[in-house]
Amino acid sequence: MSVGLEPELHGPGDGRWIVSEDVNVEHLIAIFTAIDPDSDEIWDAFLKFVGYLEWYKPRQTLLRAKIEALPDDHRYKSRCLLYLGSLFNAIGNYTEEISLLKHALKLERGRGDSHLVGLLLRSLADANRMLNHSEEGIHQAREASEVYERLGDNVERALCMKTLAGLLWGDGQVDAAEEVIFESITLHPEEDREAHVCGSHQVLGHIYRSKGNREKAMHHYEVALGIASTFSWSHTLFGIHISLALLLLDEDYLDGAQIHLERAKSLVIGNTFHLALVAIHQARIWSQQRRFEDAASEVLYAREMSEKHGFKAPWVGQILEKLGFSDDPGRCKVPPQNVGRAMESLPPSGDPDIDAHGPLSSTSADAPRDPDHASQWPSHP
């Protein structure tokens, strides 16, 4: 276990063994943490294990109960909660992620680790962005930015401002988002900024699409796509392909939208929220092609994912209500062609809320590890 979980060895080329050995490693960590709960080496192994799960095999872990049972003054507890939260992010359960991060933040506010407080606030802001909780997320992103301003850390502050820009855009404050994202780009140092630039181009693509400037939006999405492709950031690529699909859907270029949607779906690794998101947008395409039964099937799949995994997939409830589904999701009270009317009643795909759920690239010390899909690997206590 010590060989496979060395902190400096994580990354795309050396952790695939976890796919087949995850249960054994999980069992060993449970035993070792029970025998020696004060061992730094064991808790470092736990953090690395969760990081490997997040990257290679996103799933819940039975070790969560062990972490939550630790005394609040345990020096590793808040970091373990942060990593577990990041794992829930990879699964797509942002509600549980927020619960874990809030617990960790409560612990850290009284400990004086300002950097970790800032990281927790930014992570909370981004999770709230995924759930369209704009007001709370904006407050958290601004507070995180202020923390890093006091610390003189322009890299982290720039990341907070990018998250803030995404939240402002999702809240319909398009001009404010544009101002903040340009300030974020200016603030970030020149070195090691590929991930930040990638995410900034994503936000700019959203902004210009909302403003109706399709050419500028396409340019920024394609720049982001090129950067993410270079580093094989699959989680980030998912969000970019979703955005490109919606941009083409705006122009009724259904074949092009379908291509990008299929590419996005192929990049989903264990994230049921993203699968539900793909299903909703697939239903839009099917309905525009008058494939109403196929569209209804996609909506039901999104509902199944939503109920099974405890999150609220965008627009599922609104679509089902307009379709007249009973409590039995297999029965529909209205003709299948009414799916088209239900889909048409939703906001256009250029509306900020319709795709405010895509991941935005962010900086990681572990490139070419996917920056969106990774914990920030904070320093040891």
PAROPA-392556 format. One record per residue (C-alpha): residue number from 1; residue in three letters; chain; x, y, z. Coordinates in steps of 0.2 Angstrom, whole numbers, plus 5000, padded with zeros to 4 digits. Layout:
[NUM, 'ALA', 'A', [X, Y, Z]]
...
! end
This chain:
[1, 'MET', 'A', [5000, 5000, 5000]]
[2, 'SER', 'A', [5014, 5012, 5004]]
[3, 'VAL', 'A', [5021, 5010, 4987]]
[4, 'GLY', 'A', [5005, 5013, 4978]]
[5, 'LEU', 'A', [5000, 5028, 4988]]
[6, 'GLU', 'A', [5015, 5038, 4989]]
[7, 'PRO', 'A', [5010, 5057, 4988]]
[8, 'GLU', 'A', [5021, 5062, 4974]]
[9, 'LEU', 'A', [5016, 5047, 4962]]
[10, 'HIS', 'A', [4997, 5051, 4959]]
[11, 'GLY', 'A', [4993, 5055, 4941]]
[12, 'PRO', 'A', [4985, 5048, 4925]]
[13, 'GLY', 'A', [4999, 5036, 4922]]
[14, 'ASP', 'A', [5002, 5027, 4938]]
[15, 'GLY', 'A', [4985, 5024, 4948]]
[16, 'ARG', 'A', [4975, 5013, 4937]]
[17, 'TRP', 'A', [4978, 4999, 4948]]
[18, 'ILE', 'A', [4965, 5006, 4960]]
[19, 'VAL', 'A', [4951, 5001, 4948]]
[20, 'SER', 'A', [4954, 4983, 4953]]
[21, 'GLU', 'A', [4962, 4985, 4970]]
[22, 'ASP', 'A', [4950, 4998, 4978]]
[23, 'VAL', 'A', [4941, 4987, 4990]]
[24, 'ASN', 'A', [4956, 4979, 4997]]
[25, 'VAL', 'A', [4965, 4996, 4999]]
[26, 'GLU', 'A', [4949, 5003, 5007]]
[27, 'HIS', 'A', [4949, 4988, 5019]]
[28, 'LEU', 'A', [4967, 4990, 5024]]
[29, 'ILE', 'A', [4965, 5008, 5027]]
[30, 'ALA', 'A', [4950, 5005, 5039]]
[31, 'ILE', 'A', [4961, 4993, 5049]]
[32, 'PHE', 'A', [4976, 5004, 5050]]
[33, 'THR', 'A', [4966, 5019, 5055]]
[34, 'ALA', 'A', [4958, 5009, 5069]]
[35, 'ILE', 'A', [4975, 5002, 5075]]
[36, 'ASP', 'A', [4984, 5019, 5074]]
[37, 'PRO', 'A', [4973, 5034, 5072]]
[38, 'ASP', 'A', [4987, 5046, 5075]]
[39, 'SER', 'A', [4998, 5040, 5061]]
[40, 'ASP', 'A', [5002, 5054, 5048]]
[41, 'GLU', 'A', [5007, 5040, 5036]]
[42, 'ILE', 'A', [4991, 5031, 5037]]
[43, 'TRP', 'A', [4980, 5047, 5035]]
[44, 'ASP', 'A', [4991, 5053, 5020]]
[45, 'ALA', 'A', [4987, 5036, 5013]]
[46, 'PHE', 'A', [4969, 5039, 5015]]
[47, 'LEU', 'A', [4970, 5056, 5006]]
[48, 'LYS', 'A', [4979, 5048, 4992]]
[49, 'PHE', 'A', [4966, 5033, 4991]]
[50, 'VAL', 'A', [4952, 5046, 4990]]
[51, 'GLY', 'A', [4961, 5055, 4977]]
[52, 'TYR', 'A', [4964, 5040, 4966]]
[53, 'LEU', 'A', [4945, 5035, 4968]]
[54, 'GLU', 'A', [4941, 5053, 4962]]
[55, 'TRP', 'A', [4951, 5051, 4947]]
[56, 'TYR', 'A', [4950, 5033, 4942]]
[57, 'LYS', 'A', [4934, 5026, 4950]]
[58, 'PRO', 'A', [4922, 5039, 4957]]
[59, 'ARG', 'A', [4911, 5030, 4970]]
[60, 'GLN', 'A', [4906, 5033, 4988]]
[61, 'THR', 'A', [4917, 5025, 5002]]
[62, 'LEU', 'A', [4913, 5017, 5018]]
[63, 'LEU', 'A', [4927, 5026, 5026]]
[64, 'ARG', 'A', [4916, 5042, 5027]]
[65, 'ALA', 'A', [4908, 5036, 5043]]
[66, 'LYS', 'A', [4926, 5034, 5050]]
[67, 'ILE', 'A', [4931, 5051, 5046]]
[68, 'GLU', 'A', [4915, 5059, 5053]]
[69, 'ALA', 'A', [4917, 5050, 5069]]
[70, 'LEU', 'A', [4935, 5058, 5072]]
[71, 'PRO', 'A', [4935, 5070, 5086]]
[72, 'ASP', 'A', [4934, 5088, 5079]]
[73, 'ASP', 'A', [4951, 5093, 5085]]
[74, 'HIS', 'A', [4960, 5079, 5075]]
[75, 'ARG', 'A', [4972, 5087, 5064]]
[76, 'TYR', 'A', [4967, 5078, 5048]]
[77, 'LYS', 'A', [4949, 5078, 5050]]
[78, 'SER', 'A', [4945, 5094, 5040]]
[79, 'ARG', 'A', [4957, 5089, 5026]]
[80, 'CYS', 'A', [4949, 5072, 5025]]
[81, 'LEU', 'A', [4932, 5080, 5024]]
[82, 'LEU', 'A', [4938, 5091, 5010]]
[83, 'TYR', 'A', [4944, 5076, 5000]]
[84, 'LEU', 'A', [4928, 5066, 5003]]
[85, 'GLY', 'A', [4919, 5082, 4997]]
[86, 'SER', 'A', [4929, 5082, 4981]]
[87, 'LEU', 'A', [4925, 5064, 4978]]
[88, 'PHE', 'A', [4906, 5068, 4980]]
[89, 'ASN', 'A', [4909, 5081, 4967]]
[90, 'ALA', 'A', [4916, 5068, 4955]]
[91, 'ILE', 'A', [4901, 5058, 4958]]
[92, 'GLY', 'A', [4889, 5072, 4955]]
[93, 'ASN', 'A', [4881, 5073, 4972]]
[94, 'TYR', 'A', [4884, 5092, 4976]]
[95, 'THR', 'A', [4872, 5092, 4990]]
[96, 'GLU', 'A', [4883, 5080, 5000]]
[97, 'GLU', 'A', [4899, 5089, 4995]]
[98, 'ILE', 'A', [4892, 5105, 5002]]
[99, 'SER', 'A', [4887, 5096, 5018]]
[100, 'LEU', 'A', [4905, 5090, 5020]]
[101, 'LEU', 'A', [4914, 5106, 5015]]
[102, 'LYS', 'A', [4903, 5116, 5027]]
[103, 'HIS', 'A', [4908, 5104, 5042]]
[104, 'ALA', 'A', [4926, 5106, 5037]]
[105, 'LEU', 'A', [4925, 5125, 5036]]
[106, 'LYS', 'A', [4917, 5126, 5053]]
[107, 'LEU', 'A', [4932, 5117, 5060]]
[108, 'GLU', 'A', [4945, 5127, 5051]]
[109, 'ARG', 'A', [4938, 5145, 5054]]
[110, 'GLY', 'A', [4944, 5143, 5072]]
[111, 'ARG', 'A', [4961, 5135, 5068]]
[112, 'GLY', 'A', [4970, 5150, 5059]]
[113, 'ASP', 'A', [4974, 5140, 5042]]
[114, 'SER', 'A', [4968, 5154, 5031]]
[115, 'HIS', 'A', [4973, 5146, 5015]]
[116, 'LEU', 'A', [4963, 5130, 5019]]
[117, 'VAL', 'A', [4948, 5142, 5024]]
[118, 'GLY', 'A', [4950, 5150, 5007]]
[119, 'LEU', 'A', [4950, 5134, 4998]]
[120, 'LEU', 'A', [4935, 5127, 5007]]
[121, 'LEU', 'A', [4925, 5143, 5003]]
[122, 'ARG', 'A', [4930, 5142, 4984]]
[123, 'SER', 'A', [4925, 5124, 4983]]
[124, 'LEU', 'A', [4908, 5128, 4992]]
[125, 'ALA', 'A', [4906, 5142, 4979]]
[126, 'ASP', 'A', [4908, 5131, 4965]]
[127, 'ALA', 'A', [4897, 5117, 4972]]
[128, 'ASN', 'A', [4884, 5130, 4974]]
[129, 'ARG', 'A', [4886, 5136, 4956]]
[130, 'MET', 'A', [4883, 5118, 4950]]
[131, 'LEU', 'A', [4866, 5118, 4960]]
[132, 'ASN', 'A', [4861, 5136, 4954]]
[133, 'HIS', 'A', [4863, 5143, 4972]]
[134, 'SER', 'A', [4870, 5159, 4965]]
[135, 'GLU', 'A', [4867, 5171, 4980]]
[136, 'GLU', 'A', [4876, 5159, 4992]]
[137, 'GLY', 'A', [4890, 5155, 4980]]
[138, 'ILE', 'A', [4893, 5173, 4976]]
[139, 'HIS', 'A', [4895, 5177, 4994]]
[140, 'GLN', 'A', [4907, 5162, 4997]]
[141, 'ALA', 'A', [4918, 5166, 4981]]
[142, 'ARG', 'A', [4920, 5185, 4987]]
[143, 'GLU', 'A', [4925, 5180, 5004]]
[144, 'ALA', 'A', [4937, 5167, 4997]]
[145, 'SER', 'A', [4945, 5181, 4986]]
[146, 'GLU', 'A', [4946, 5192, 5001]]
[147, 'VAL', 'A', [4955, 5179, 5011]]
[148, 'TYR', 'A', [4968, 5177, 4997]]
[149, 'GLU', 'A', [4970, 5195, 4995]]
[150, 'ARG', 'A', [4975, 5197, 5013]]
[151, 'LEU', 'A', [4987, 5182, 5011]]
[152, 'GLY', 'A', [4995, 5191, 4995]]
[153, 'ASP', 'A', [4991, 5175, 4985]]
[154, 'ASN', 'A', [4986, 5181, 4968]]
[155, 'VAL', 'A', [4985, 5164, 4960]]
[156, 'GLU', 'A', [4972, 5158, 4972]]
[157, 'ARG', 'A', [4963, 5175, 4972]]
[158, 'ALA', 'A', [4962, 5174, 4953]]
[159, 'LEU', 'A', [4954, 5157, 4954]]
[160, 'CYS', 'A', [4941, 5163, 4966]]
[161, 'MET', 'A', [4937, 5177, 4954]]
[162, 'LYS', 'A', [4935, 5165, 4940]]
[163, 'THR', 'A', [4923, 5155, 4951]]
[164, 'LEU', 'A', [4914, 5172, 4955]]
[165, 'ALA', 'A', [4913, 5176, 4936]]
[166, 'GLY', 'A', [4904, 5160, 4933]]
[167, 'LEU', 'A', [4892, 5162, 4947]]
[168, 'LEU', 'A', [4888, 5180, 4941]]
[169, 'TRP', 'A', [4885, 5174, 4924]]
[170, 'GLY', 'A', [4874, 5160, 4930]]
[171, 'ASP', 'A', [4864, 5173, 4940]]
[172, 'GLY', 'A', [4861, 5183, 4924]]
[173, 'GLN', 'A', [4874, 5197, 4929]]
[174, 'VAL', 'A', [4883, 5196, 4912]]
[175, 'ASP', 'A', [4892, 5212, 4912]]
[176, 'ALA', 'A', [4898, 5210, 4930]]
[177, 'ALA', 'A', [4904, 5193, 4925]]
[178, 'GLU', 'A', [4914, 5200, 4910]]
[179, 'GLU', 'A', [4922, 5213, 4921]]
[180, 'VAL', 'A', [4927, 5200, 4934]]
[181, 'ILE', 'A', [4934, 5187, 4922]]
[182, 'PHE', 'A', [4946, 5200, 4914]]
[183, 'GLU', 'A', [4952, 5205, 4931]]
[184, 'SER', 'A', [4955, 5187, 4935]]
[185, 'ILE', 'A', [4965, 5184, 4919]]
[186, 'THR', 'A', [4976, 5200, 4923]]
[187, 'LEU', 'A', [4979, 5195, 4941]]
[188, 'HIS', 'A', [4985, 5177, 4938]]
[189, 'PRO', 'A', [5004, 5176, 4936]]
[190, 'GLU', 'A', [5011, 5171, 4919]]
[191, 'GLU', 'A', [5018, 5154, 4925]]
[192, 'ASP', 'A', [5008, 5138, 4926]]
[193, 'ARG', 'A', [4992, 5147, 4920]]
[194, 'GLU', 'A', [4986, 5135, 4907]]
[195, 'ALA', 'A', [4971, 5128, 4917]]
[196, 'HIS', 'A', [4966, 5146, 4923]]
[197, 'VAL', 'A', [4966, 5152, 4905]]
[198, 'CYS', 'A', [4956, 5137, 4899]]
[199, 'GLY', 'A', [4943, 5140, 4912]]
[200, 'SER', 'A', [4943, 5159, 4908]]
[201, 'HIS', 'A', [4939, 5155, 4890]]
[202, 'GLN', 'A', [4925, 5144, 4895]]
[203, 'VAL', 'A', [4917, 5158, 4905]]
[204, 'LEU', 'A', [4920, 5171, 4891]]
[205, 'GLY', 'A', [4911, 5159, 4879]]
[206, 'HIS', 'A', [4896, 5158, 4891]]
[207, 'ILE', 'A', [4896, 5177, 4892]]
[208, 'TYR', 'A', [4897, 5180, 4873]]
[209, 'ARG', 'A', [4884, 5167, 4870]]
[210, 'SER', 'A', [4872, 5176, 4882]]
[211, 'LYS', 'A', [4876, 5192, 4873]]
[212, 'GLY', 'A', [4871, 5184, 4856]]
[213, 'ASN', 'A', [4889, 5185, 4849]]
[214, 'ARG', 'A', [4890, 5167, 4843]]
[215, 'GLU', 'A', [4907, 5170, 4834]]
[216, 'LYS', 'A', [4916, 5176, 4849]]
[217, 'ALA', 'A', [4908, 5162, 4860]]
[218, 'MET', 'A', [4914, 5149, 4847]]
[219, 'HIS', 'A', [4931, 5156, 4847]]
[220, 'HIS', 'A', [4933, 5156, 4866]]
[221, 'TYR', 'A', [4926, 5138, 4867]]
[222, 'GLU', 'A', [4938, 5132, 4854]]
[223, 'VAL', 'A', [4953, 5139, 4863]]
[224, 'ALA', 'A', [4947, 5131, 4879]]
[225, 'LEU', 'A', [4945, 5115, 4870]]
[226, 'GLY', 'A', [4962, 5115, 4863]]
[227, 'ILE', 'A', [4970, 5118, 4880]]
[228, 'ALA', 'A', [4960, 5105, 4888]]
[229, 'SER', 'A', [4963, 5092, 4874]]
[230, 'THR', 'A', [4982, 5095, 4876]]
[231, 'PHE', 'A', [4982, 5090, 4894]]
[232, 'SER', 'A', [4968, 5077, 4892]]
[233, 'TRP', 'A', [4957, 5085, 4905]]
[234, 'SER', 'A', [4942, 5074, 4903]]
[235, 'HIS', 'A', [4931, 5083, 4916]]
[236, 'THR', 'A', [4934, 5100, 4909]]
[237, 'LEU', 'A', [4932, 5093, 4891]]
[238, 'PHE', 'A', [4915, 5087, 4896]]
[239, 'GLY', 'A', [4909, 5105, 4901]]
[240, 'ILE', 'A', [4916, 5112, 4885]]
[241, 'HIS', 'A', [4908, 5099, 4873]]
[242, 'ILE', 'A', [4891, 5103, 4882]]
[243, 'SER', 'A', [4893, 5121, 4879]]
[244, 'LEU', 'A', [4898, 5119, 4861]]
[245, 'ALA', 'A', [4882, 5107, 4859]]
[246, 'LEU', 'A', [4871, 5121, 4866]]
[247, 'LEU', 'A', [4879, 5134, 4855]]
[248, 'LEU', 'A', [4875, 5124, 4840]]
[249, 'LEU', 'A', [4858, 5120, 4846]]
[250, 'ASP', 'A', [4855, 5139, 4847]]
[251, 'GLU', 'A', [4858, 5139, 4828]]
[252, 'ASP', 'A', [4847, 5124, 4825]]
[253, 'TYR', 'A', [4863, 5114, 4819]]
[254, 'LEU', 'A', [4856, 5098, 4827]]
[255, 'ASP', 'A', [4869, 5087, 4819]]
[256, 'GLY', 'A', [4884, 5097, 4826]]
[257, 'ALA', 'A', [4875, 5098, 4843]]
[258, 'GLN', 'A', [4873, 5079, 4843]]
[259, 'ILE', 'A', [4891, 5076, 4839]]
[260, 'HIS', 'A', [4897, 5087, 4854]]
[261, 'LEU', 'A', [4884, 5079, 4865]]
[262, 'GLU', 'A', [4890, 5062, 4861]]
[263, 'ARG', 'A', [4908, 5067, 4865]]
[264, 'ALA', 'A', [4902, 5074, 4881]]
[265, 'LYS', 'A', [4893, 5058, 4886]]
[266, 'SER', 'A', [4909, 5048, 4882]]
[267, 'LEU', 'A', [4919, 5058, 4894]]
[268, 'VAL', 'A', [4907, 5055, 4909]]
[269, 'ILE', 'A', [4916, 5044, 4922]]
[270, 'GLY', 'A', [4904, 5040, 4937]]
[271, 'ASN', 'A', [4896, 5057, 4937]]
[272, 'THR', 'A', [4877, 5054, 4937]]
[273, 'PHE', 'A', [4873, 5072, 4937]]
[274, 'HIS', 'A', [4882, 5074, 4921]]
[275, 'LEU', 'A', [4873, 5059, 4914]]
[276, 'ALA', 'A', [4857, 5067, 4918]]
[277, 'LEU', 'A', [4862, 5084, 4911]]
[278, 'VAL', 'A', [4867, 5075, 4894]]
[279, 'ALA', 'A', [4850, 5066, 4895]]
[280, 'ILE', 'A', [4841, 5083, 4896]]
[281, 'HIS', 'A', [4850, 5091, 4882]]
[282, 'GLN', 'A', [4848, 5075, 4871]]
[283, 'ALA', 'A', [4829, 5076, 4875]]
[284, 'ARG', 'A', [4830, 5094, 4867]]
[285, 'ILE', 'A', [4838, 5088, 4851]]
[286, 'TRP', 'A', [4826, 5073, 4850]]
[287, 'SER', 'A', [4811, 5084, 4852]]
[288, 'GLN', 'A', [4817, 5096, 4839]]
[289, 'GLN', 'A', [4819, 5081, 4827]]
[290, 'ARG', 'A', [4801, 5076, 4832]]
[291, 'ARG', 'A', [4807, 5060, 4840]]
[292, 'PHE', 'A', [4796, 5063, 4855]]
[293, 'GLU', 'A', [4795, 5046, 4862]]
[294, 'ASP', 'A', [4814, 5046, 4862]]
[295, 'ALA', 'A', [4814, 5063, 4871]]
[296, 'ALA', 'A', [4802, 5057, 4884]]
[297, 'SER', 'A', [4814, 5042, 4887]]
[298, 'GLU', 'A', [4828, 5053, 4890]]
[299, 'VAL', 'A', [4818, 5064, 4902]]
[300, 'LEU', 'A', [4813, 5049, 4912]]
[301, 'TYR', 'A', [4832, 5043, 4913]]
[302, 'ALA', 'A', [4837, 5060, 4920]]
[303, 'ARG', 'A', [4823, 5058, 4933]]
[304, 'GLU', 'A', [4829, 5041, 4937]]
[305, 'MET', 'A', [4847, 5047, 4940]]
[306, 'SER', 'A', [4841, 5062, 4950]]
[307, 'GLU', 'A', [4830, 5052, 4962]]
[308, 'LYS', 'A', [4842, 5037, 4963]]
[309, 'HIS', 'A', [4857, 5048, 4968]]
[310, 'GLY', 'A', [4849, 5062, 4978]]
[311, 'PHE', 'A', [4852, 5078, 4967]]
[312, 'LYS', 'A', [4840, 5089, 4957]]
[313, 'ALA', 'A', [4844, 5087, 4938]]
[314, 'PRO', 'A', [4841, 5104, 4929]]
[315, 'TRP', 'A', [4823, 5106, 4922]]
[316, 'VAL', 'A', [4818, 5088, 4926]]
[317, 'GLY', 'A', [4803, 5093, 4937]]
[318, 'GLN', 'A', [4797, 5106, 4926]]
[319, 'ILE', 'A', [4797, 5095, 4910]]
[320, 'LEU', 'A', [4788, 5081, 4920]]
[321, 'GLU', 'A', [4775, 5093, 4926]]
[322, 'LYS', 'A', [4771, 5100, 4909]]
[323, 'LEU', 'A', [4771, 5082, 4902]]
[324, 'GLY', 'A', [4758, 5077, 4915]]
[325, 'PHE', 'A', [4768, 5062, 4922]]
[326, 'SER', 'A', [4759, 5053, 4937]]
[327, 'ASP', 'A', [4768, 5047, 4952]]
[328, 'ASP', 'A', [4772, 5031, 4941]]
[329, 'PRO', 'A', [4786, 5038, 4930]]
[330, 'GLY', 'A', [4782, 5024, 4917]]
[331, 'ARG', 'A', [4765, 5031, 4913]]
[332, 'CYS', 'A', [4761, 5048, 4904]]
[333, 'LYS', 'A', [4744, 5056, 4904]]
[334, 'VAL', 'A', [4748, 5066, 4888]]
[335, 'PRO', 'A', [4752, 5061, 4870]]
[336, 'PRO', 'A', [4771, 5059, 4866]]
[337, 'GLN', 'A', [4770, 5074, 4854]]
[338, 'ASN', 'A', [4767, 5085, 4869]]
[339, 'VAL', 'A', [4785, 5082, 4874]]
[340, 'GLY', 'A', [4790, 5095, 4860]]
[341, 'ARG', 'A', [4778, 5108, 4868]]
[342, 'ALA', 'A', [4786, 5105, 4885]]
[343, 'MET', 'A', [4803, 5106, 4879]]
[344, 'GLU', 'A', [4799, 5122, 4870]]
[345, 'SER', 'A', [4792, 5130, 4886]]
[346, 'LEU', 'A', [4810, 5129, 4894]]
[347, 'PRO', 'A', [4822, 5144, 4893]]
[348, 'PRO', 'A', [4832, 5144, 4877]]
[349, 'SER', 'A', [4849, 5135, 4878]]
[350, 'GLY', 'A', [4858, 5152, 4878]]
[351, 'ASP', 'A', [4850, 5156, 4895]]
[352, 'PRO', 'A', [4863, 5156, 4909]]
[353, 'ASP', 'A', [4853, 5144, 4920]]
[354, 'ILE', 'A', [4852, 5130, 4906]]
[355, 'ASP', 'A', [4870, 5126, 4907]]
[356, 'ALA', 'A', [4877, 5134, 4922]]
[357, 'HIS', 'A', [4881, 5116, 4928]]
[358, 'GLY', 'A', [4897, 5113, 4918]]
[359, 'PRO', 'A', [4914, 5111, 4926]]
[360, 'LEU', 'A', [4926, 5126, 4924]]
[361, 'SER', 'A', [4944, 5122, 4923]]
[362, 'SER', 'A', [4955, 5127, 4938]]
[363, 'THR', 'A', [4973, 5127, 4943]]
[364, 'SER', 'A', [4981, 5111, 4950]]
[365, 'ALA', 'A', [4999, 5108, 4956]]
[366, 'ASP', 'A', [4997, 5091, 4948]]
[367, 'ALA', 'A', [4995, 5095, 4929]]
[368, 'PRO', 'A', [4992, 5085, 4918]]
[369, 'ARG', 'A', [4980, 5079, 4931]]
[370, 'ASP', 'A', [4963, 5085, 4926]]
[371, 'PRO', 'A', [4961, 5101, 4937]]
[372, 'ASP', 'A', [4942, 5101, 4938]]
[373, 'HIS', 'A', [4942, 5083, 4943]]
[374, 'ALA', 'A', [4955, 5084, 4957]]
[375, 'SER', 'A', [4956, 5090, 4975]]
[376, 'GLN', 'A', [4968, 5104, 4977]]
[377, 'TRP', 'A', [4980, 5092, 4987]]
[378, 'PRO', 'A', [4982, 5105, 5002]]
[379, 'SER', 'A', [4998, 5103, 5012]]
[380, 'HIS', 'A', [4999, 5091, 5026]]
[381, 'PRO', 'A', [4994, 5098, 5044]]
! end
